[in-house]
C-alpha cells in the first residue's frame, strides 16, 4: 500500500492519498504499526483512503495520535461486504462483467427498478458459465453430461437442452435469486420460455440452447430474436446461453 500511490496513475495525484502515505511512513519510522500486514489487504487501502479524504488535513495528526487499538476498531467498522468480495475477485471475471455492464448502460431501458435486478441475474449467470468450465467428466457425472464432447468411441451421449436449462436452474436455485425463478413458463409472448426470472412486474427471460452445427455470432442471431420476442412488453433485456458443441474444448 505504501508504494502504490507513487506508482499508480489514479492515486498519484490524490492529495488525500499522499497524506495517508506520509502518515503511514511516519508510523513505520517511529515503530509500532505493522504496515506490512496492511499492505496485504487491498480493502484496507480503499478504507483508509476514504478516511483520509473525509478528514482532509486532519488525517496526518489523527493517524499519528490515535492508538493501534482504536485504529483497528475503526478499520473493522469500515469493513464492508464489498471489501470481502473485492479481495477474492477474479480479474478475468471482473473484466467481462464490467465490459457487459458498459454495453447495457447504453440502453434506454437501463433504468432504476430494472438495472440492479438484471445485474443480479447477470452476475449469477456469469458465475454459472465459469462453473461449467471447471466440471470434469467424472466429477460432473450424468447430470452435466450435456457439457461434454461426445466420447471417442462415438457412443451417443445425452446432448439435451432440457438437461442444460435444468443445470442452469439448479445454480440459480442456490443463489440469492432462488425465490424469483420459474422454469418452462408457458404462454410467454405466445411461446414457452426456458427460465423466467421475475422481480415483481419486471421479468427477464433466459433461453438455453445447444448448438452442434454453427455457433457463429450470425447463426445464433435467430435465437436472440426468439429471446427478444419474449421481452417485447417488458424490460428490453434477456439472456441467451449458447453451449458451443462445435469445438473440442
Phi, psi and omega per residue, in radians:
X1 nan -0.654 -3.096
X2 -1.142 -0.582 -3.107
X3 -1.440 -0.385 -2.971
X4 -1.086 -0.796 -3.126
X5 -1.036 -0.476 -3.114
X6 -1.343 -0.319 -3.028
X7 -2.143 -0.195 -3.084
X8 -1.701 2.074 -3.084
X9 -1.052 -0.562 -3.101
X10 -1.270 -0.449 -3.053
X11 -1.838 -0.372 -2.963
X12 -1.021 -0.636 -3.052
X13 -1.611 -0.014 -3.081
X14 -1.402 1.991 -3.113
X15 -1.046 -0.653 -3.126
X16 -1.119 -0.687 3.129
X17 -1.187 -0.645 3.108
X18 -1.135 -0.679 3.083
X19 -1.144 -0.700 3.103
X20 -1.051 -0.808 -3.123
X21 -1.102 -0.750 -3.135
X22 -1.094 -0.726 -3.122
X23 -1.151 -0.716 -3.128
X24 -1.236 -0.639 3.064
X25 -1.090 -0.696 3.113
X26 -1.091 -0.687 3.141
X27 -1.161 -0.607 3.113
X28 -1.195 -0.567 3.137
X29 -1.250 -0.615 -3.131
X30 -1.454 -0.109 3.044
X31 1.369 2.452 3.035
X32 2.209 -0.280 -3.121
X33 -2.053 2.064 -3.090
X34 -1.327 1.311 -3.073
X35 -1.221 -0.344 3.089
X36 -1.060 -0.633 3.107
X37 -1.204 -0.637 3.128
X38 -1.125 -0.633 -3.086
X39 -1.110 -0.431 -3.121
X40 -1.420 -0.090 -3.047
X41 -2.003 1.714 -3.119
X42 -1.096 -0.500 3.111
X43 -1.125 -0.626 -3.127
X44 -1.102 -0.669 3.123
X45 -1.033 -0.724 3.125
X46 -1.208 -0.714 -3.084
X47 -1.172 -0.794 -3.132
X48 -1.208 -0.571 3.073
X49 -1.071 -0.755 3.132
X50 -1.074 -0.726 -3.141
X51 -1.183 -0.673 3.126
X52 -1.108 -0.699 3.120
X53 -1.148 -0.707 -3.106
X54 -1.161 -0.738 -3.094
X55 -1.469 -0.315 3.094
X56 0.955 -2.176 -3.038
X57 -1.167 -0.302 -3.109
X58 -1.402 -0.191 -2.973
X59 -1.149 -0.729 -3.083
X60 -1.042 -0.781 3.123
X61 -1.177 -0.681 3.128
X62 -1.059 -0.829 -3.112
X63 -1.143 -0.567 -3.099
X64 -1.362 -0.560 -3.004
X65 -1.725 -0.250 -3.064
X66 -1.517 2.427 -3.101
X67 -1.219 2.789 3.126
X68 -1.052 -0.719 -3.096
X69 -1.074 -0.761 -3.131
X70 -1.174 -0.733 3.118
X71 -1.060 -0.714 3.126
X72 -1.126 -0.708 3.140
X73 -1.175 -0.654 3.087
X74 -1.120 -0.723 3.130
X75 -1.055 -0.773 3.125
X76 -1.092 -0.632 3.124
X77 -1.187 -0.523 -3.124
X78 -1.504 -0.254 -3.079
X79 -1.164 2.348 -3.079
X80 -2.223 2.967 3.077
X81 -1.067 -0.626 3.132
X82 -1.088 -0.626 3.116
X83 -1.101 -0.741 -3.139
X84 -1.124 -0.771 -3.139
X85 -1.124 -0.679 -3.128
X86 -1.140 -0.598 -3.089
X87 -1.179 -0.441 -3.107
X88 -1.955 0.236 -3.076
X89 -1.198 2.469 3.041
X90 -1.598 2.164 -3.045
X91 -1.082 -0.624 3.129
X92 -1.195 -0.725 3.091
X93 -1.079 -0.813 -3.107
X94 -1.100 -0.689 -3.134
X95 -1.151 -0.750 3.115
X96 -1.112 -0.790 3.140
X97 -1.051 -0.804 -3.132
X98 -1.096 -0.713 3.129
X99 -1.076 -0.784 -3.133
X100 -1.160 -0.716 -3.133
X101 -1.151 -0.632 3.096
X102 -1.088 -0.648 3.091
X103 -1.197 -0.774 -3.093
X104 -1.134 -0.614 -3.095
X105 -1.126 -0.288 3.127
X106 -1.362 -0.235 -3.095
X107 -1.343 2.520 3.098
X108 -1.258 -0.232 3.077
X109 -1.531 -0.029 -3.118
X110 -1.376 1.416 -2.964
X111 -2.136 2.809 3.007
X112 -0.981 2.422 -3.082
X113 1.581 -0.176 3.093
X114 -2.172 -0.821 -3.012
X115 -1.076 -0.902 -3.104
X116 -1.117 -0.674 -3.117
X117 -1.166 -0.757 3.128
X118 -1.205 -0.595 3.094
X119 -1.073 -0.686 3.101
X120 -1.088 -0.729 3.096
X121 -1.174 -0.712 3.122
X122 -1.080 -0.778 3.134
X123 -1.002 -0.825 -3.114
X124 -1.155 -0.646 -3.139
X125 -1.182 -0.697 3.087
X126 -1.122 -0.691 3.088
X127 -1.101 -0.649 3.099
X128 -1.096 -0.777 3.141
X129 -1.056 -0.750 3.121
X130 -1.155 -0.654 3.100
X131 -1.050 -0.726 -3.091
X132 -1.096 -0.535 3.118
X133 -1.181 -0.367 -2.979
X134 -1.855 0.239 -3.122
X135 -1.736 2.031 3.136
X136 -1.430 2.902 -3.094
X137 -1.045 -0.785 -3.107
X138 -1.385 -0.669 -3.066
X139 -1.149 -0.710 -3.068
X140 -1.267 -0.585 -3.121
X141 1.176 -2.921 -3.072
X142 -1.128 -0.391 -3.107
X143 -1.111 -0.522 -3.132
X144 -1.991 0.397 -3.119
X145 -1.057 -0.506 -3.112
X146 -1.129 -0.347 -3.119
X147 -1.373 -0.358 -2.945
X148 -1.620 2.754 3.013
X149 -1.261 2.791 3.102
X150 -1.141 2.563 -3.070
X151 -1.207 2.816 -3.038
X152 -1.139 -0.444 -3.136
X153 -1.361 -0.083 3.107
X154 1.344 0.237 3.117
X155 -1.222 2.552 -3.102
X156 -1.244 2.202 3.020
X157 -1.826 2.805 -3.104
X158 -1.439 1.613 3.074
X159 -1.671 1.625 -2.906
X160 -2.235 2.152 3.122
X161 -1.148 -0.475 3.106
X162 -1.120 -0.702 3.071
X163 -1.132 -0.682 -3.136
X164 -1.048 -0.894 -3.069
X165 -1.327 -0.419 3.024
X166 -1.176 -0.710 3.115
X167 -1.086 -0.805 3.105
X168 -1.087 -0.732 3.139
X169 -1.088 -0.660 3.124
X170 -1.093 -0.687 3.108
X171 -1.140 -0.750 3.074
X172 -1.067 -0.647 -3.077
X173 -1.102 -0.498 3.138
X174 -1.737 0.305 3.066
X175 -1.906 -3.093 3.116
X176 -1.189 -0.172 -3.099
X177 -1.583 0.148 -2.980
X178 -0.991 -0.490 -3.056
X179 -1.552 -0.035 -3.040
X180 -2.155 0.341 -3.070
X181 -1.789 2.347 2.975
X182 -2.275 2.456 -3.109
X183 -2.081 2.628 -3.131
X184 0.841 0.968 -3.127
X185 -1.385 2.116 -3.125
X186 -1.546 2.675 3.117
X187 1.187 0.614 3.018
X188 -1.714 1.814 -3.068
X189 0.951 0.654 3.095
X190 1.441 0.088 -3.137
X191 -2.350 -2.872 3.122
X192 -2.174 2.103 -3.120
X193 -1.637 2.521 -3.120
X194 -1.124 -0.972 -3.134
X195 -2.303 2.323 3.049
X196 -2.149 2.118 3.140
X197 -1.872 2.101 -2.985
X198 -2.025 2.061 3.018
X199 -1.858 1.440 -3.062
X200 1.139 -2.134 -3.108
X201 -1.478 -0.110 -3.138
X202 -1.711 2.185 -3.093
X203 -2.121 2.505 3.058
X204 -2.212 2.315 -3.127
X205 -1.712 2.434 3.040
X206 -2.164 2.167 3.090
X207 -1.894 2.346 -3.134
X208 -1.982 2.017 -3.080
X209 -2.191 2.437 3.015
X210 -1.856 2.192 -3.102
X211 -2.031 2.066 -3.111
X212 -1.878 -0.116 -3.056
X213 -1.960 -0.980 -3.068
X214 -2.475 1.860 -3.111
X215 -1.821 0.405 3.095
X216 -1.203 2.808 -3.125
X217 -1.035 -0.732 -3.139
X218 -1.100 -0.728 -3.112
X219 -1.186 -0.480 -3.114
X220 -1.443 -0.122 -3.043
X221 -1.140 -0.497 3.135
X222 -1.201 -0.477 3.025
X223 -1.221 -0.675 3.117
X224 -1.072 -0.715 3.126
X225 -1.064 -0.664 3.115
X226 -1.136 -0.776 3.109
X227 -1.095 -0.698 -3.134
X228 -1.131 -0.614 3.127
X229 -1.022 -0.678 -3.140
X230 -1.183 -0.392 -3.054
X231 -1.733 0.144 -3.039
X232 -0.987 -0.635 -3.066
X233 -1.827 0.270 -3.119
X234 -2.441 -2.881 3.129
X235 -1.000 2.458 -3.014
X236 -1.414 0.775 3.137
X237 -2.359 2.345 3.045
X238 -2.523 2.970 3.135
X239 -2.183 2.287 2.990
X240 -1.925 2.047 3.050
X241 -1.742 1.948 -3.123
X242 -1.941 2.118 3.106
X243 -1.647 1.952 -3.054
X244 -1.441 1.832 3.108
X245 -1.747 0.230 -3.138
X246 -1.560 -0.072 3.127
X247 -2.045 2.795 -3.107
X248 -1.263 -0.682 -3.051
X249 -1.333 nan nan
